[in-house]
Amino acid sequence: MKVWMMAMATLVAVCATAERETLRFNEGWSFARFGAMPDGTEKAEPQGVEKAAFDDSAWRMLNVPHDWGIEGPFRAELPNQTGKLPWAGIGWYRKTFDVPASDSGKKVFIDFDGAMSDSTVWLNGEYVGEWPYGYSSFRLELTPFLKPGQENTLAVRLDNKPESSRWYPGGGIYRNVRLVKTAKTHVAHWGVFVSTPVVSSDCATVQVRAEIDGAYDKVVHEIVETGKTGQGTTCRLSIDFPRRWDLDSPNLYTLKTTVFSGGEAVDEVETPFGIRTLSYSADGFFLNGKKVRMNGVCQHHDLGPLGAAVNTRALERQIEILQEMGCNAIRTAHNPPSPELLDLCDRMGMLVQVEAFDCWGKGKASNDYSRHFPEWHEKDLRAMIKRDRNHPCVVMWSTGNEIREQGNKAGHAISQRLTDIAHDEDPTRLVTAGCNNIKAGFNGFQKTVDLFGYNYKPHLYGEFRQKNPKQPFYGSETASTVSSRGEYFFPVSDEKHLGQGGHFQVSSFDLTAPPWANNPDVEFAAQDEYPWVFGEFVWTGFDYVGEPTPYNKDKTNLLNFSDPAERKRMEEELEKLGGNIPPRSSYFGIVDLCGFKKDRFYIYQARWRPELPMAHILPHWNWPERIGEGTPVHVYTSGDEAELFLNGKSLGKKVKGEYTYRLRWDDVVYQPGELKVVAYKNGKRWAENMTKTTGEAAKIELSADRKVIAADGQDLSFITVQVSDEDGRLVPRTHNLVTFSIEGPGEIIAVGNGDPTSHESFQALEHKVFNGLALVVVRSMTGDPGTIVVSAKSKELIAGRIELEAK
């Protein structure tokens, strides 16, 4: 009875028009795991779990989106390239729900935005269908198996196989689920395609193509904001003086499509769209006729301590931080994203490259997508494009990343086939792939895509242009600098070797990179030398769970090398790592796993927001053991010169020369006190920055990204936990254990600190700070407004407290 009541509460209409009803289907699931268990044991999978009569009363009740892997625990023996978390195994979700007798004669579908992975679905014990790719959104029809007027039981089996990913994939129904009811005649799934083939300041032509299932009398399209209408499965409408979608003004319109059958309106869907033009040439990328450089980052799908379970506010916060840096583009590495990410990018003005696959027929891990590619690649690619082609933020499709077929003719034929499929579903956008094989730019592979992107090949930009003078070109994956927030090691070396670190951390002087990669300065210099490069996608915007290069033994690192000697050298580096390696998350991020900015954030901000007066000093200035020793200081600034002062004494001016992106004072003799920089631009004072030697740790201070959140059970507040001295300054090099508590209508759903080596649970109510900072994520409760109080305590420190309001 309890299951039925919880399930019934979920049948709330998200959208109801004509005979179409879209119901939120996230709440009230029963869940259990089998096979590989979180503690390392094995649990036999029972028989008959898909049957309606199966007894799941002892199972855990939960809501989706849900990621079972992030719950942990971290286990030392698990591979760190996928996060040392127990994401592999079998998971079952069951949900009992009532269907009114009035639904007899309707079509009923279940929509999954993503389920990780190898999903199989049953209704009332009958097989409905399956979809193996964990990143694909998919629809299955329930109509033949539904019992109107009765209770119905849906069962979903997921099988997350080990060695199926090169990074942490998560596990479970980790994206949103909806129940959709329609008339027999209705708009097909993702059946409306809107494009704007002609755009001027005076008028825009809106072209509509609609696919209808069932017999109909007519189809009417209306642009809601203007009232303009047209008829037919294909039609053109016009908008006078259109408000264009652009980065600074991401204007959106809504197309309402109504289907009539038997003289009545039987279905209606609304499709948001934007009016804008895209074009690429050998000279660059043009949005609405204006040349725009893509200042992009690659992003994996996990949300740090929250795991892979999608949350709109968490995604929005990531975009806000990236935009503060000057980022205007995201590459969804290396898979289709959640729909929420694209909705946000539409609304917030971000460009997106949507990527389909990390491998084709030749795999990189024993159980990866290569086992499904022959049968499923066309279904997955078409699903991705049909779902996402109305988003104005999407500016190109990528068919793959570092796929292993770049070097042979058979692989070129596959690439051409995928490009053709993309063009068939969407002739308005161009197709690309991320290429790491040096030969791919010259052996014919480059001709199978419209836009060519090299991963980590700035030294080849000039040669590529010489041999492909008309093809648009960009850095599809760049830099891969590695660093740990707030960690600095001496002496500082310009060699990018992997040995710059200690205790499995990497120095934050931003000079360290794996052998195939570079620091930001090298990529900047190549783009300045070849300004026709239309942009870059840095690896990565945020740290992510898994793939803790340079401290991982993942042999797929070798895929980054086409030169045998370089590959051999990297193989030797991996062998040196030996046994169990503790790191469980990446060092690549410009921002750490919790959303705290690393120093690298500011070298990108200086380049990507040159109009913003800014300067940033590194390292911090708490080095009691280095008094009298040389302690290099670096400054990132959007100015063109800067002067450094230590305790009021000038240490001289430095001027940016050609291909110079950081200013360096390599011989500063450390003394405690105040380190200050004054930056200048065109001879005028431009920006200042200062760092001081702090006092001893004295207190915990809490600050929230938002102190007022919606009482909807979904909204989040991200609370920064800082160890401060008496004057409120962050005390670096502190690692105090902090205990958290909460009162009021909210719950702590995740904690973290950005330390790639920490095995502390993301689910606990205590956590150490890492170099002075930690994060607490608070979620509101559905329909329960009020004051939420979060407290933080640590031995010998004054406790911290903050109030939030859920409305």
N, C-alpha and C positions, 0 to 999 in steps of 0.2 A: 504493500500500500504506500509506503514511504517513497519507493521508487516512482510509482505512478504520479504521486502528487508533485514531486520535484520536476518530473518530466513535463507534466502539464503546465507548470509555471513558465516553461521555456517557450511555449507556443505563442509568442508575442509577435504581432505583425511588424516586421521591419518596413514592409511596403505592401500596400494593398490597393490595386487599381483594376477597374473592370473586374474580370474573373481571376486575375492573377493575385496571388497572395505569397509573399516571401516572409518566412518565419525564422527568427533567430533560433538556432538549434544547438546552442553551446552548453546549456546547463543540464545537470541531472544525469550524468553518465556514470555507469559502474565500470571500474577498471581493475584489471589484474595482470600481473606479469608471469611469464613462464619461460622455460629454457634457461638461458643465462640470467642469473639474478644479481641484484646490485651488490650483494656481499660476496660474490664469486662462486656461490653454490649453483647447482642445477635443480630446477623444479619441473617435474613432468607436466606436459600439457594435457589436460583432460580431454576426453572425447565429448562431442555433442555440444560444445560451447555455443555454436551458432543457433541451436534450437531455442524456441521461445520458452520451453518448459525448464531450461537449464537453471539451476539454483545459483544465483549470483548474490544472494543476500549478505554474504560475508565479504564481498568485494568492497573496495574503497569507492566512495562517492566523490566525484569531482566535476569540475567544469573544464571545458576546453575553450581556448587553446591550451594545450598541456604538453610539456616536454618532460618525459620521465627521466632522461639522462642527466639533466642539470641538477636533479635532486641528490645525486651522488650515491655513495660517498666517493671521493677521489681514492683511487687504489694505485699504490706504487707500481704494481706489476702490470698494469694496463699500459698500452702504448701512449706515449705523450704526444705523438703526432695527431691523435684524435682526442686529446684532452684529459686522459687518465680518468675518464668518467664512464660509468656502466650504461652506455647508450645502446649497446648491442643486446639483442634478445627479442622475445616475442611478447607482444602486448595485445590484450583484448579490451575492447570498449563495447558496452551494451547499453541500450537506452530503450525504455518502454514508454510509449506515448499513445495518446488517444487520437483517433481520426473520426470526425463526425460523419454521420450517415450522409449528410449533404455533400460530402466530397465524392460520392459515387458518380462516376461519369467524368470526373476530372482527370487530368494528367498530374502526377505527383513525382517530383524529382528530389534527389538529395545532392547538394553541391558541397564539395570539399575544396577549400582553397589550398590545402596541402596536408598530406599525411605521410609520415616518415616511418617506414617505407614498405614496399611490396604489399600494398593493401588489398584485402579481399572483403567484400561486403555481402551480408545476408539479411533478408527481411523475413521474419516469421519462419526461419529455418530454411528458406529457399535462397539459392545462390543468385545474387543480383549482378555482380560484376567485380572487376578488379582494375587497379592501376598501379604499376610498380614504381614509377619514378616519384620519389618523395617530394620533389619540388613542383610538380605539375598540379594545377587546379583541374578538377574534373567533375563531371555530372554523371549520375547514374539514375535510370528511371525505376521508380518503385511501384508504379501503377499495377503491373500484373500480379504482384505479390501482396498488395495492400488489402486490409480488411476494414472497409468503412463501417463506422458504427461500433467498432471494437477497439480493444487495445492491440497495439502492434509492437513488435520487438525488433530493433535493428541491432545487428552485431557486426563489428569491424575487427578484423584480425590484421595486425601489422607484424612484419618479420624483418627486423633490423639486423642484417647479417654483419658479422665482423669483417674487417678489411673491405668495407664497401665505400669508404671515403678517405680522402687525404687530409681532412680536417674534421672538427667536431660537427656532426650533422644534426644532433638532437635525435629525439625519438618520440613518436606519438602523434596524435591528432593535434599538430602544433599550430595550425591556422584555423580560421573560422569555418563554421558549418552552417548551412541554411537548408530549410525545407521549402521547396517551391511548388506551388499549386497553380495550374493553369487550365484554361479551357482546352478542348481537343485541338482547336485551331489557335495557334499562338506564335509569337516571335521565337525563332529558334535560339538555342543557347549561344550567346555572343553573336547573335544574328544581325546586329545593326553595325554598319561600318560608315563612319562619317569622315570626310576629308574636305579640304579647302583648296581646290586646285588653282583658283584665281583669287588673288588678294591685292587690293589697292587701298589707299586711304579713303576712297569714296565708296567702294563696294567690295563685298566678298561673295564668292560663289561657294555654297555649301553643297557638296555632293553626298547623297545618301544611297546606300545599298542595303536592302533588308532581305533576310531569308525567313520565310514563313513556313511553319509546319502545319499542314491541314488545309482544308478548303476555305477560301475567304472571298468576300465580295470586293473589298477595297482596303487599302492601307493608306493612312493619312499621317503625315509628318508635320509637326509644328515646332518652330523655334520659340521656346517659351518666352524669352525675353523680348521678342519683337512681334510675336503673333503671326509671322509669315508661315504659310502652309503650302504643302505640296502633296501629291498622291503618287502611289505606285511603289513597287519593290525597288525601283531605282528612280530617283528624281533629283532635281537641282533647285535649290532655294537661294535667295539672295539676302544679304544684310547690308543696309546702307551705313556708311561711316562706322565700320566695324571696330570694336575694341580688341586689339590684338593681344594674343598671349605672348608674353615676353618675360625675360628674367626679372626685370624690375616691376612689371605690371602683368602678373599672370592671370589675365582675365579669362573667365570661363563662360560658356553658354550651355544651354540644355536643350536637347532635341527630344520631343515626346512623340513616340510612334504608337499609333492606335490601329488595331486590326478589327475589321468589321466582318461578321459572318451571320447570315440569316437576317440582315438588317440591323443587327445589334453590335455594339462595341464589346468584343469578347476578350481583348487583351490590350495591355498598354505597358510600355517600358520607357524609361527615361535614360538618355545617354548624355553625360557631360562631354563637352568637346571644347577645343580651343581653336582660334583662327590665327594661323601663323604660316610662314613659308620657311622651308629648309632648302639649302643648297650647299653643295660641296664642290670645290675645284682644287686644282693643284696649288692655288694660292691660299686656301683655307676653308673654314666653315662659316656660313652666313645664315643668320637668323633674322627673318624679316628684312633681308637685304643688307643687313649690317654685319660686318665681320666680327665674329666672337671667338675668343680663344677659350677652349675647354680647359678649365682648371679643375681637373677631375681626380677622384680617388676611387679605388676599388673597395667594395664592401662585401664581406661575408654576411650571412643572414642572421647569425646569432646576435643577441642583445646583451652580451657580457654576462653578469651574474644572473640575469633573467633567463638566459638560455635561448633556445630557438622559438619558444612560444611567442607568437606575434603580439605586440601591444602598440597601439597607435601612438600613444604619448611618448613611449620610449623611442620609437622611430623619429617622431617629430623633434625630440630633444637632440638626437644625433644630427639631424639636418640643421638645426639651429646652430650647433657648435661648428659644423662644417662651414656654414655660410659666414659665421663670424671670422673664420680663417680666410675667406675669399673663395672657397670652393663653389663651383657652379655646376658640377657634373658628377654623376655616380655611375660606375660600371658595376652591375650586379654579378659579382664574381662568385662562383662560376655556374650560375643557375638562375632560373626564373625567380623573381622576387615575390613577396606578398603583394596582393592588390593594394593594401594600405600604403605601402611605400610609394607606389605610383600616384595614388590619390593625393598624398602629401606633396609630392614633387610637382604635380599639377598646380596645387594651391599655393605652394611656396616659391615657385619659380626656379626649378632645378632641371637640368638636362640629364637624360638617362640613356645609357646603353644597356639594353636588356639582353642577357646572355643565356644561351640554351644549355650547353653541355661542357663538362670538363674532359670528356673523352668521347670518342666514337667507337669503332669496332675494336681498336687496340686499347686495352685498358691500362690503368696505372696502379690499381689495387685489385686483389684477386676476386672480389665480389662487387666491383663497381658497375657503373652504368653500361659498360661494354657488353655485359651479358644480356642486356635488354635492347641494345641499339638496333640490331637487325629488324626486330619486329615492331619496335615502339618509336623509333626516332621521328618518323613522319607524324604520328599522332601527337607526340609531345611538342614538336616544333609548331605544328598548326595550332594546337591548343594555346600555346604561349602567345602566338601572334594574334590570334583571333580575340583572346582575352584582353590584350594590351594595346591594340592598334588605334584605339580612340583617344589615348592619352596624349595630349600635346607635349608633355615632357619627354616622351620617348622619341629619340632622334636617330637611332640606328639599332639594328639587330645584330647580335653576334652569334654565330653558329657553333663556336667552340673556343676553348682555351688550351693552348699548347698541346693540341691533339697530335698524336704520334704518326698520323698519316700525311704530314706536310711534305715528306721527302719522296713520295712515289706517285706515279700516274694514277693508280687505282684510288689513292687518297684524294687526288685532285678531282677525280670524277665524283667522289662522294661530296666534296666541298661544293662543286658546281650544282649538284642535285639539291643540296640544302639551300643554297642561294636561290635556286629556281623556286623552291617551295615557299620561301619567304616572300619573293616577288609576287608569287601567285596569290598569297593571302593578303599582301599589302604592297602594292606597287608604288606607294608614296615615300617609302624609306629605303635607305641603302643598307647593304649587308657587309659585315666585317668578320674578322676572327683575330684572336690574340696569338701571334706567331713568335715562337722562341727559336725555331730552326733558322739559322743564318741563310740557308739556301732558299727558304720559302719566298723571299722577296725577289728571286731571280730565276727560279726553276719552273715557273708557270703557275705555281699555287696562287701567286698574287693576282693572276688574271681570273681566278674563280670567285673573287670577292670584289665588291665595289670600292671599299675603303680598306687600305692596308695598315695594319698596326703591328709594330715590333714590340716584343717584350724584352727590355734590358739590352737594347742595341744602339745606344746613341752614337757609337762610332761608325754605324752603317747608314746614318741618315743621308749623308752626302752621296754615297754610292747608289742608294736606292733612288734618289731623285734623278741622278744621271741616267740610270737605266730604265726608269719608269717616269718620264717627265710629266705625264698628264694625270697620274693617279693621286688622289687625295691621300694624305699620310698623317699619322699621329703616333704617339707613344702609347700603346695599348696597356702596358704595364711597366712602370718606371720606378727607379730608385731602389726600393726594398732596403732602405737603411734600417738598422736595428738599434734599439735603445731601450733602457729601463728608466722610467720616470724618476728623476731625482738622484740617480746613481752616477758618480763621476770617478774615473780612475786615472791615476798618474803613473808615469809621465804620459802626456797626450801625444799620440802618434798620428801622422797623416796616412799611415798604412791602413787599409780597410780590413786587415786580417781579423780572424774570428777570436783572437786571443785577448782582445781588449775588454777585460771584464774580470769579475771575481764572484764566487759563490753563485755561479750560474746567472749573473746579471750582466748587462752590457752598458758601457759608458754612454751617458747622455750628451757627449760632445758632438754627436751626430756625424761621426766620421767612419763608423763601422758598418760594414755591409758584407754579405756572403760573396764568394768569389765571382758569381755571375752578375752581381748587382753593383750599385754605386751610391755615394752620398748625394743629397739633393743638388749640390753645386755642379756636379758633372752633367746631370740632365739639363739643368738650367742653361749651362754654357752651350750644349748642343742645340737647344731650341733657339737661343739667341744667335747662334751662328747660322742656323737654317730657319728663319722666321716663317717659312711656309708650312712648318709642322703645325697642324691646327690645334694641338693640345696634347695633354697627357692625362693618364690615370695612374696616380701614385699607389703603390702597394705599401700600406693600406691607410684608409682614413682612420679607422679605429682598430685597436687590437682585437683579436678574436680568440675563441677557445680552440686549442690545438695548434699544431704546426709551429712549435717554439724554436724555429731556426734562429741562431746557429746550434742550439742545444737539443737537436733531435736526430734520431737515427733513421729518419724516413728516407728510404732509398729513392723515392720519386724526386728528391732534390737533384738527382743526377740527370733528370729530364731537362734541366735548364742548360745543359752543356751539349753543344754539338761538336766541340773540339775534343778529340780523344785525350789529349794531354791534360786539359782542364778538368775533364770528367774524372780522370785518374786521380788528380790532386784532391778533388772533392771527396772521392771515395776514401782516400787515406784520412781526410779530416773526420769523416763519419766513423771510421774504425777507431780513431783515438778516443771517441766518446765512451767506448767500453760498455759498461753495464747499465744499471738503472739510472735514468736521467730524470731529476725531479721536475723541471719546468713543465707546465701543462697548458700554457697559452702563449700567444705570439708576442714578439717584440717589434713587429713591423709597423704598428700603428703610430700615426702622428699624434693620436689621442689614445690614452690607455684604456683598459678594459672597462673601467668605471666611468669614462667620459672626462677624466682629468687630463689637461693639456700637458704634453711633453714639451721640451724646449723646441723640438722640431716644428711645432705648431707655428712658431713665430718666424721662422725662416720662410715658410710658405706664405704666411700673412704678409710679410714684407714684400714678397714678390707679387702676390695675387691681389693685394690691395695697396698699390703704390700711392694712392691718394690719401691713405689713412696715416696720420702722424703716429708713428710707433717706434719703440726701441725696446729691446729685451736683452738682459745680461744673463750669461751663464758662466760658471756654476753659481750655486748659493755661496754664502760667505761665512760658513761655520766650519773652519778647519784648524782647530786648536793644535793639532799635531803637525801642522805645516808652517808654523811661525818662522819667518825668515827664509822659507823655501820658495822657489819659483812655482807659481800657480797660474797657468794660462787662463785668460779671460776672453771670451768670444761675445760679440754683440751682433744681433740681427736687427736691422732697421730698414725702414722705407726711405730713410734719408740717404744722402750721398757721401757723408763724412760724419765723424763723431769724435768727441774728446772724452777720455776716461779719467776719472778722479778717484783717488783712494784717500779717504779722510781729508778731503779738500785739496789735496795736492794733485796737480795735473800729471798724468802719465803719458800725455801727448795725444795728438790727433792722428787718426787713420782715415784715409780716403779710399773709396771704392774705385778700383780700376776696372778695365774691361774684363768681363767674365769673373768678377768678384762679387760674392753674395753674402759674405760674412766679414766682419772686421775683427782682427785678432791682436791681442796684446799678449805675446807668448812668454814674457819675462817678468810678469808682475810678482813682486816679492810679497808674500802673504803677511798681512798684519790685520788683526781683527778691527772692525769698525764699519765704515760706510763706503761702499763702492757705488759710484754714480757715473752714468753716461749721459752726455748731452749730444743729441744728433742734430745735424744741420742739413738743409736742402736748398740748393741754389744760393748758398751763402747765408741763409737765414735760419735762426733757431727753429727747430722742427719738432723734436720730441725728447723726453727725458725718461730715464728708468733708474731705479736704485734698488740695491739689496744691502741688508745690514746683517751683521753678526747678531744673533738673537740671544736673549737670556735663556735660562733653563726652562724646560717644559713646566707650565703652571696650571693649565686649564684645558678643558675641551670646549670647543665652540661649534655650534651647529648652524648651518645656513641652508635654506631650501631654494631650489630653482623656482618653485611656485608655492606660496603659502595658502592659496585658495584653490581647491580642486573640486571637480564635480562628484557628487555622491551617486555615482552610477556603477560602482563595482569594477570599473575599468581604469579610471583616471589614476595617475601616479604623481607623487612628489618625490624628487630626488634630493636627498639631504646629504650635504657634504659635512663630514666629521673632521675637524681640524684640531691637532694638538698645537696650542699656542703658548707663547710666553706671556708675562704679565701685561705686555703692551699689545697683545692681540696679533703678534706676528707668527706666521707658520714656523715651527721649529723643525728643520730638516733632520734627517737621520734618526727620527724617532719611530719606534715600533711598538708602542704601548698596546696592551690588550684592553679593548673597550667592550663593555656590556651594555646592551640596548634593551629598552622597555617601551611599551606603547599603551596609551589609554585612549578611550573614545572609539568612534566608529571608523576605525582603520586597522590595517594589519601590515606588519613588516613582511614583505614577500621576498626580499633578497638583500644580501650584504656583500661587500667586496672591498678591495683596496688597491687593485691594479698591479699587484705583485705577481709576475708570471710563475713564480716558484711556490706560491702558497697552496697548500692542500686543505686549508680551512674551508668548511662547508659554506656554500652560498646561501644555505637555508637556516643557518644558526642565528642565535641572538647575541653572539659575541664574535668579535673579529679584531685582529691586530690592525693598527694603521700601518701603512707602508710609506716611509719617508714623510710622515706627518699627516697623511690623509687616509680616510676611508669613506665608504658610501653606504647609506641606508635607503632602501626604496620602500615607500609606503603606498599602499593601495587603499582607495576608499571602499565602502561597502554599499551595496545596491539599496537605494532608497532610504539611506540612513544618514541624514545630515547631522552636523554638530562639530564640536571642537575635538581635535586629535592632538594629543601631547606625546612627543617623543623625547625620551631622556637617554643620556649616555654617561656612563660612569667608568672610571679607571682609577686604580690605586694611586694615591698620592697626587691626584690631579683634581681640581675643582670640576664638578660635574657640569654637563651641558644640558640644555633643555630648549625645546622649540615647540610653538603651537602652530597647528595648521587648522584650516577650516574647510570642511566638506559641505558643499551646498547643492 
